[in-house]
């Protein structure tokens, strides 16, 4: 976007109203860029240039700036409000989730710039709390087409989603992303415009496409493309409301909270998970309920509400022991519930600085996950286990755990694995100076793996 050489009065007024320094704002912008997988060098001079109109934010930086201001203001601040024009039109703000899902998938296939530039927003986390499902449902039913969809059509969508979910765990989010989103745009979403022989099949179709949208979002999340991931999770929630406004919708609310917690942005997460629990309790099996409760525990821990986090951990364990029905496909996608509860208990205990408990939960998770089917989970768990061992000053064991992680990560196209490798390098540098056995060799392996990943 070309500079206007005129002061950006709107931007200056918003910054003045919030009352933050240019240096603090620049720091926020850099952090939000990092959340979205981009390293930028914005400093207080850049902010000054933007306010004075001598330069304009380039690439995605304007979106990061708007999000930084939104977080400080406690409300959504748009590009228009701060005098910056959105450089490219986005997916139409259509209340019809079928239109949105088709548009997102098509934008992915065509590598449209706006989707690549989409930024994760804390305001977007709370989207389900204000969503009016009844309005969207009436519109969806009014737009029914003439073709007839059968049970086999829906089953094929489920089979394709399952196949790519399996590949995703072994090869990373970058494997098959374009294929998944093309199928979403060209086949799965248009199917929802058809007629169905009965309402149960219609709900099943919306549920199947919601799961496919979730997979697309998960793949973007694994690649560090958090803005795009959030868009897919939001439309997945909208579709899930049409399929099952209780269990499935609750699960998609959990997905949005899970993403925010992974980015260490707990805003709205407690309220969102409590909303999910109010929808889901009494409508889901014990395994799925346990997964909702463990996310509740993580949200409490991230908000430093320790007693509430401890209670939610116990509630999750109790729900896990209750065998009261089959686990639905939408929650089975995250793998065995016992393994997921152990993994997220470990992350909760990490936030509570209980490194011994964290270690034990990671070890329990490794036992509960199939190492072949869930290769990436094992890799990331070994990386986290190494972190908990390092926090206990058990350097030799930490190096061994990180070595296992790197062996499993080799060949994956995953930003999360890259982040895990990067995070251990500073500790390995200390271990090298202390002559910890194996540290130098592991540091060399980590450097080579990151080089190979960046070349892909």
C-alpha positions as CSV (number, residue, x, y, z in Angstrom):
1,X,0.0,0.0,0.0
2,X,1.6,3.3,-1.1
3,X,2.3,6.0,1.4
4,X,0.1,9.1,1.4
5,X,2.6,11.5,2.9
6,X,-0.3,12.8,5.0
7,X,-0.6,12.1,8.7
8,X,-2.8,9.1,9.6
9,X,-5.1,11.0,12.0
10,X,-7.3,7.9,12.6
11,X,-4.3,5.8,13.7
12,X,-2.9,8.5,15.9
13,X,-6.3,9.0,17.6
14,X,-6.7,5.3,18.3
15,X,-3.2,5.0,19.8
16,X,-3.7,8.1,21.9
17,X,-7.1,6.9,23.2
18,X,-5.5,3.5,24.2
19,X,-2.6,5.3,25.8
20,X,0.3,2.9,24.8
21,X,3.8,3.9,23.7
22,X,5.0,3.3,20.2
23,X,7.6,0.9,21.6
24,X,5.0,-1.2,23.4
25,X,2.8,-1.3,20.4
26,X,5.6,-2.4,18.1
27,X,6.4,-5.2,20.6
28,X,2.7,-6.3,20.4
29,X,2.8,-6.3,16.6
30,X,5.9,-8.5,16.5
31,X,4.4,-10.9,19.0
32,X,1.1,-11.2,17.0
33,X,3.1,-11.7,13.8
34,X,5.0,-14.5,15.5
35,X,1.7,-16.1,16.6
36,X,0.8,-16.2,12.9
37,X,4.1,-17.8,11.8
38,X,5.9,-14.6,10.6
39,X,9.0,-12.9,12.0
40,X,9.0,-9.2,11.4
41,X,11.2,-6.3,12.7
42,X,8.6,-3.7,13.5
43,X,9.9,-1.1,15.9
44,X,8.8,2.2,17.4
45,X,10.2,4.1,14.4
46,X,7.9,2.1,12.0
47,X,4.9,3.0,14.1
48,X,5.9,6.7,14.0
49,X,6.3,6.5,10.2
50,X,2.8,4.9,9.9
51,X,1.3,7.6,12.1
52,X,3.0,10.4,10.1
53,X,2.0,8.9,6.8
54,X,5.5,8.7,5.4
55,X,5.2,4.9,5.2
56,X,2.4,2.3,5.3
57,X,2.4,-1.2,6.8
58,X,3.2,-3.9,4.2
59,X,2.0,-7.4,3.7
60,X,0.0,-8.7,6.7
61,X,1.4,-6.1,9.2
62,X,-1.6,-3.9,9.0
63,X,-3.7,-6.8,10.3
64,X,-1.3,-7.4,13.1
65,X,-1.4,-3.7,14.0
66,X,-5.2,-3.8,14.1
67,X,-5.2,-6.9,16.3
68,X,-2.6,-5.4,18.7
69,X,-4.8,-2.3,19.1
70,X,-7.9,-4.5,19.5
71,X,-6.3,-6.4,22.4
72,X,-5.2,-3.3,24.2
73,X,-8.6,-1.6,23.7
74,X,-10.7,-4.7,24.6
75,X,-12.8,-4.3,21.5
76,X,-12.5,-5.0,17.7
77,X,-10.6,-2.3,15.9
78,X,-10.7,-2.6,12.1
79,X,-8.3,-1.6,9.4
80,X,-10.8,1.1,8.3
81,X,-10.9,2.5,11.8
82,X,-7.1,3.1,11.8
83,X,-7.0,4.6,8.3
84,X,-5.7,1.5,6.5
85,X,-7.6,0.0,3.6
86,X,-7.8,-3.8,3.3
87,X,-5.5,-4.6,0.4
88,X,-7.7,-7.3,-1.0
89,X,-11.3,-8.3,-0.7
90,X,-12.0,-11.2,1.7
91,X,-14.5,-13.9,1.7
92,X,-17.9,-12.2,1.6
93,X,-19.4,-11.7,5.0
94,X,-22.3,-14.0,4.2
95,X,-24.4,-15.4,6.9
96,X,-24.6,-18.6,4.9
97,X,-21.8,-21.0,6.1
98,X,-22.1,-23.0,2.9
99,X,-21.1,-19.9,0.9
100,X,-18.3,-19.2,3.3
101,X,-16.9,-22.7,3.3
102,X,-16.9,-22.8,-0.5
103,X,-15.2,-19.4,-0.6
104,X,-12.5,-20.4,1.9
105,X,-11.8,-23.6,0.1
106,X,-11.6,-21.9,-3.3
107,X,-9.3,-19.2,-1.9
108,X,-7.0,-21.9,-0.6
109,X,-6.9,-23.7,-4.0
110,X,-6.2,-20.4,-5.8
111,X,-3.8,-19.3,-3.2
112,X,-5.7,-16.1,-2.8
113,X,-3.7,-13.4,-1.0
114,X,-6.3,-12.4,1.6
115,X,-6.5,-15.9,3.1
116,X,-2.7,-16.2,3.4
117,X,-2.7,-12.8,5.0
118,X,-5.6,-13.5,7.5
119,X,-4.5,-12.9,11.1
120,X,-5.7,-14.7,14.2
121,X,-7.8,-12.4,16.3
122,X,-8.9,-12.7,19.9
123,X,-12.3,-11.3,19.0
124,X,-12.7,-14.2,16.6
125,X,-12.4,-16.7,19.5
126,X,-15.7,-15.4,20.9
127,X,-17.6,-15.7,17.6
128,X,-19.8,-18.6,18.8
129,X,-21.0,-16.7,21.8
130,X,-22.8,-14.2,19.6
131,X,-23.8,-16.5,16.7
132,X,-27.5,-16.7,15.9
133,X,-27.9,-20.2,14.5
134,X,-31.7,-19.9,14.0
135,X,-31.4,-17.1,11.4
136,X,-28.7,-19.1,9.5
137,X,-30.8,-22.3,9.7
138,X,-33.9,-20.7,8.2
139,X,-31.8,-19.3,5.3
140,X,-30.1,-22.7,4.7
141,X,-33.4,-24.5,4.4
142,X,-34.8,-21.9,2.0
143,X,-31.8,-22.3,-0.4
144,X,-32.3,-26.0,-1.1
145,X,-31.5,-27.2,-4.6
146,X,-33.0,-29.9,-6.8
147,X,-30.4,-32.8,-6.7
148,X,-30.9,-35.6,-4.2
149,X,-28.1,-36.7,-1.9
150,X,-27.9,-40.2,-0.5
151,X,-26.2,-41.9,2.5
152,X,-23.3,-43.0,0.2
153,X,-22.5,-39.4,-0.7
154,X,-22.1,-38.5,3.0
155,X,-20.1,-41.6,3.7
156,X,-17.6,-40.7,1.0
157,X,-17.0,-37.3,2.6
158,X,-16.3,-39.1,5.9
159,X,-13.9,-41.6,4.3
160,X,-11.9,-38.9,2.6
161,X,-11.7,-36.8,5.8
162,X,-10.5,-39.9,7.7
163,X,-7.9,-40.8,5.1
164,X,-6.4,-37.3,5.1
165,X,-6.6,-37.0,8.9
166,X,-4.5,-40.2,9.1
167,X,-2.0,-38.8,6.6
168,X,-1.9,-35.5,8.4
169,X,-0.7,-37.2,11.6
170,X,2.1,-39.0,9.9
171,X,3.3,-36.3,7.4
172,X,2.2,-33.0,8.8
173,X,-0.3,-30.3,7.9
174,X,1.3,-29.4,4.7
175,X,0.5,-32.8,3.1
176,X,-2.6,-32.7,1.0
177,X,-3.9,-29.3,2.1
178,X,-4.8,-28.2,-1.4
179,X,-6.6,-31.5,-2.1
180,X,-8.6,-31.2,1.1
181,X,-9.7,-27.6,0.5
182,X,-10.5,-28.3,-3.2
183,X,-12.7,-31.2,-2.2
184,X,-14.4,-28.9,0.4
185,X,-15.1,-26.2,-2.2
186,X,-16.0,-28.3,-5.2
187,X,-17.8,-31.3,-3.8
188,X,-18.5,-31.4,-0.1
189,X,-19.9,-27.9,0.5
190,X,-22.1,-27.8,-2.7
191,X,-23.6,-31.1,-1.5
192,X,-25.3,-29.2,1.3
193,X,-27.4,-27.3,-1.2
194,X,-29.1,-30.5,-2.3
195,X,-32.3,-32.2,-1.1
196,X,-32.2,-35.1,1.4
197,X,-34.6,-38.0,1.8
198,X,-34.9,-37.3,5.6
199,X,-33.7,-34.8,8.1
200,X,-31.3,-37.2,9.8
201,X,-29.3,-37.6,6.6
202,X,-29.3,-33.8,6.2
203,X,-27.8,-33.4,9.7
204,X,-25.3,-36.1,9.0
205,X,-24.2,-34.3,5.8
206,X,-23.7,-31.0,7.6
207,X,-21.7,-32.9,10.3
208,X,-19.5,-34.6,7.7
209,X,-18.7,-31.3,6.0
210,X,-18.1,-29.6,9.4
211,X,-15.5,-32.3,10.1
212,X,-13.8,-31.6,6.8
213,X,-13.7,-27.9,7.5
214,X,-12.2,-28.7,10.9
215,X,-9.5,-30.8,9.2
216,X,-8.7,-27.9,6.9
217,X,-8.4,-25.6,9.9
218,X,-6.2,-28.1,11.8
219,X,-3.9,-28.4,8.8
220,X,-3.5,-24.6,8.7
221,X,-2.9,-24.5,12.4
222,X,-0.1,-27.1,12.1
223,X,1.5,-24.9,9.4
224,X,1.3,-21.9,11.6
225,X,-1.3,-20.1,9.5
226,X,-3.5,-19.2,12.4
227,X,-5.7,-16.7,10.7
228,X,-6.8,-19.1,8.1
229,X,-7.2,-21.9,10.7
230,X,-9.5,-19.6,12.7
231,X,-11.7,-18.9,9.7
232,X,-12.1,-22.7,9.0
233,X,-12.9,-23.4,12.7
234,X,-15.5,-20.6,12.7
235,X,-17.3,-22.0,9.6
236,X,-16.9,-25.5,11.0
237,X,-18.8,-24.3,14.1
238,X,-21.6,-22.8,11.9
239,X,-22.0,-26.0,10.0
240,X,-21.9,-28.1,13.2
241,X,-24.7,-26.1,14.6
242,X,-26.9,-27.3,11.7
243,X,-25.8,-30.9,12.2
244,X,-25.9,-31.0,16.0
245,X,-26.3,-27.8,18.0
246,X,-25.3,-29.7,21.2
247,X,-22.4,-32.1,21.0
248,X,-20.8,-31.2,17.6
249,X,-21.3,-27.4,18.1
250,X,-19.7,-27.7,21.6
251,X,-16.7,-29.6,20.0
252,X,-16.1,-26.8,17.5
253,X,-16.2,-24.2,20.3
254,X,-13.5,-26.3,22.0
255,X,-11.5,-26.1,18.8
256,X,-11.5,-22.3,18.7
257,X,-10.5,-22.3,22.4
258,X,-7.8,-24.9,21.9
259,X,-6.2,-22.8,19.1
260,X,-6.2,-19.7,21.3
261,X,-4.7,-21.5,24.2
262,X,-2.0,-22.9,22.0
263,X,-1.1,-19.4,21.0
264,X,-1.2,-18.3,24.7
265,X,-4.2,-16.0,24.1
266,X,-6.6,-17.1,26.8
267,X,-9.1,-14.2,26.2
268,X,-12.7,-15.5,26.0
269,X,-11.5,-19.1,26.4
270,X,-13.1,-19.7,29.8
271,X,-16.4,-18.3,28.7
272,X,-16.2,-20.2,25.4
273,X,-15.5,-23.6,27.0
274,X,-18.2,-23.0,29.6
275,X,-20.6,-22.3,26.7
276,X,-19.4,-25.6,25.1
277,X,-20.1,-27.5,28.3
278,X,-23.5,-26.0,28.7
279,X,-24.4,-27.1,25.2
280,X,-22.7,-30.5,25.4
281,X,-23.4,-31.9,28.9
282,X,-26.1,-34.5,28.7
283,X,-25.7,-34.8,24.9
284,X,-22.2,-36.4,24.6
285,X,-20.5,-39.5,25.8
286,X,-18.0,-39.6,28.7
287,X,-14.9,-39.5,26.4
288,X,-16.0,-36.4,24.6
289,X,-17.1,-34.8,27.9
290,X,-13.7,-35.4,29.3
291,X,-12.1,-33.6,26.3
292,X,-14.3,-30.6,27.0
293,X,-13.4,-30.6,30.7
294,X,-9.7,-30.8,30.1
295,X,-9.9,-27.8,27.8
296,X,-11.7,-26.0,30.6
297,X,-8.8,-26.9,32.9
298,X,-6.3,-25.4,30.4
299,X,-8.3,-22.2,30.1
300,X,-8.5,-21.8,33.9
301,X,-4.7,-22.5,34.2
302,X,-3.9,-20.0,31.4
303,X,-6.0,-17.4,33.3
304,X,-4.1,-18.3,36.5
305,X,-7.3,-19.6,38.2
306,X,-5.5,-22.5,39.9
307,X,-8.2,-23.9,42.1
308,X,-10.7,-24.0,39.3
309,X,-8.1,-25.6,37.0
310,X,-7.5,-28.3,39.6
311,X,-11.2,-29.0,39.9
312,X,-11.6,-29.2,36.1
313,X,-8.7,-31.7,35.9
314,X,-10.5,-34.0,38.4
315,X,-13.8,-33.6,36.5
316,X,-12.1,-34.6,33.3
317,X,-10.7,-37.8,34.9
318,X,-14.1,-38.7,36.3
319,X,-15.8,-38.2,32.9
320,X,-13.1,-40.4,31.2
321,X,-14.0,-43.3,33.4
322,X,-17.7,-43.2,32.4
323,X,-18.6,-45.6,29.6
324,X,-22.0,-44.4,28.4
325,X,-22.0,-44.6,24.7
326,X,-19.9,-44.6,21.5
327,X,-17.6,-41.6,20.9
328,X,-18.8,-39.6,17.8
329,X,-16.5,-39.2,14.8
330,X,-16.1,-35.4,15.4
331,X,-14.3,-36.0,18.7
332,X,-12.5,-39.3,17.6
333,X,-10.5,-37.2,15.2
334,X,-8.3,-36.0,18.1
335,X,-7.3,-39.6,18.8
336,X,-7.8,-41.7,22.0
337,X,-9.4,-39.6,24.6
338,X,-7.2,-41.0,27.4
339,X,-4.1,-39.9,25.5
340,X,-5.5,-36.4,24.8
341,X,-6.5,-35.9,28.4
342,X,-3.0,-36.9,29.6
343,X,-1.4,-34.5,27.0
344,X,-3.6,-31.6,28.0
345,X,-3.2,-32.4,31.7
346,X,0.5,-32.0,31.1
347,X,0.1,-28.7,29.5
348,X,-2.2,-27.5,32.3
349,X,0.4,-28.5,34.9
350,X,3.1,-26.7,32.8
351,X,1.1,-23.5,33.2
352,X,0.9,-24.3,37.0
353,X,4.7,-24.8,37.1
354,X,4.3,-28.5,38.3
355,X,7.2,-30.0,36.2
356,X,7.2,-33.3,38.0
357,X,3.5,-33.8,37.3
358,X,4.0,-32.6,33.8
359,X,6.6,-35.2,33.2
360,X,4.4,-38.0,34.5
361,X,1.5,-37.0,32.3
362,X,3.7,-36.8,29.2
363,X,4.9,-40.3,29.9
364,X,1.4,-41.5,30.4
365,X,0.4,-39.9,27.1
366,X,3.2,-41.7,25.2
367,X,1.8,-45.0,26.4
368,X,-1.7,-44.2,25.4
369,X,-1.0,-43.0,21.8
370,X,-0.2,-45.5,19.0
371,X,3.3,-44.4,17.9
372,X,2.8,-45.3,14.3
373,X,-0.7,-43.9,13.7
374,X,0.0,-40.8,15.8
375,X,3.6,-40.1,14.9
376,X,3.4,-36.3,15.1
377,X,1.7,-36.5,18.6
378,X,4.6,-38.7,19.8
379,X,7.2,-36.3,18.3
380,X,5.6,-33.3,20.0
381,X,5.1,-35.1,23.3
382,X,8.8,-36.2,23.4
383,X,9.7,-32.5,22.8
384,X,7.5,-31.4,25.7
385,X,8.8,-34.2,27.9
386,X,12.3,-33.0,27.2
387,X,11.3,-29.5,28.3
388,X,9.9,-30.8,31.6
389,X,13.1,-32.8,32.2
390,X,15.2,-29.7,31.5
391,X,13.1,-27.7,33.9
392,X,14.1,-30.3,36.6
393,X,17.8,-29.9,35.7
394,X,17.9,-33.5,34.3
395,X,20.0,-32.6,31.2
396,X,21.0,-36.0,30.0
397,X,17.4,-37.3,30.0
398,X,16.2,-34.1,28.3
399,X,18.7,-34.6,25.5
400,X,17.6,-38.2,25.1
401,X,13.9,-37.1,24.9
402,X,14.6,-34.4,22.4
403,X,16.6,-36.9,20.3
404,X,13.6,-39.1,20.1
405,X,11.5,-36.1,19.1
406,X,13.8,-35.1,16.2
407,X,13.9,-38.7,14.9
408,X,10.1,-38.7,14.7
409,X,9.9,-35.2,13.2
410,X,12.1,-36.0,10.2
411,X,10.2,-35.7,7.0
412,X,7.2,-33.9,8.4
413,X,5.8,-30.6,6.9
414,X,4.7,-29.0,10.1
415,X,5.3,-25.6,11.6
416,X,4.6,-26.9,15.1
417,X,7.5,-29.4,14.8
418,X,9.7,-26.6,13.6
419,X,8.8,-24.4,16.6
420,X,9.5,-27.4,18.9
421,X,12.9,-27.8,17.4
422,X,13.7,-24.1,17.6
423,X,12.6,-23.8,21.2
424,X,15.2,-26.3,22.4
425,X,18.2,-24.8,20.6
426,X,18.9,-22.1,23.3
427,X,19.0,-24.8,26.0
428,X,21.1,-27.0,23.9
429,X,23.6,-24.2,23.5
430,X,23.9,-24.0,27.3
431,X,24.3,-27.8,27.5
432,X,27.0,-27.7,24.8
433,X,29.0,-25.2,26.9
434,X,28.6,-27.5,29.9
435,X,29.7,-30.5,27.8
436,X,26.5,-32.5,28.4
437,X,26.9,-35.8,26.4
438,X,25.1,-35.7,23.1
439,X,24.1,-32.0,23.2
440,X,26.5,-31.0,20.4
441,X,25.4,-33.7,18.1
442,X,21.7,-33.0,18.8
443,X,22.2,-29.3,18.2
444,X,23.7,-30.1,14.8
445,X,20.8,-32.4,13.9
446,X,18.3,-29.6,14.9
447,X,20.1,-27.1,12.7
448,X,20.1,-29.4,9.7
449,X,16.4,-30.3,10.2
450,X,15.4,-26.6,10.3
451,X,17.4,-26.0,7.2
452,X,15.7,-28.8,5.3
453,X,12.3,-27.6,6.5
454,X,12.9,-24.0,5.3
455,X,14.0,-25.3,1.9
456,X,10.6,-27.0,1.3
